[in-house]
Amino acid sequence: MKGLLVVVGASVGGAVGWWLGAFVGVMTAFLLSVLGTGAGMYAGARIFGQYLS
């Protein structure tokens, strides 16, 4: 279950980061996508730890 939440968080975070960065340029979109992926992974693991473990 934890892995599923981490993957979903990474996907959503990366997509949001790419969408926000695409207004500026491709490299900004890539950078924000990487940061969003990391933040989504952290959020997914944190949600699991607080509510499901």
Order of alpha helices (4+ residues) and beta strands (2+ residues): alpha-alpha
